[in-house]
Each structure stands twice: as C-alpha cells, then as structure tokens.
Amino acid sequence: MAEIVMYTRMFCGFCVAAKRLLKKKGVAFQEIDASLKPDKRAEMMARSGGGRTFPQILINGQAIGGCTELYALEESGDLDRLLADDGAG
C-alpha cells in the first residue's frame, strides 16, 4: 500500500474533503497539521516543490498537489493505481 502524507491546516474545507476521500478509499495517511507551525509549513513547501496552499498531498514521496488534484486523480481512475503502488518499484 502507498505511503500518503497530507499537510493540513485548521478550518480548511479542502483538507476535510481530501481526508474524506482517502477515508472512503480505506487508505491510511499521515496528517501533518501545519496550521501554526512555520517549520512544518516550510517542510511542506520543500517536499511539495513549492506548494503553498492546503492541503498538500504526497503519495510515495511524489507531490500530487491538493484536493482538486486528488479528486481529478480519482475521476481519471489513476488514484487507485497510485494507492496500490507501494513505492518500491
């Protein structure tokens, strides 16, 4: 199973929607709340290739973007493929 990391912030509707989709898919993910943590926000931007909006989602270390991109992957059918990949290949 894929390793998923999601950087979130408080009161973020897009964060809630992204978490809802991943929970619906039955996949575990690590949530990092960067709300009031400048060091975590800097880490998020570095790991995501400069992403500043919330959430920022990484699957097996690959930045996929935020909630809109996650739902686009779901609609195209590519999300299931990414989630099934364990990142070892």
Secondary structure, 3 states (H helix, E strand, C coil): CCCEEEEECCCCHHHHHHHHHHHHHCCCCEEEECCCCHHHHHHHHHHCCCCCCCCEEEECCEEEECHHHHHHHHHHCHHHHHHHCCCCC
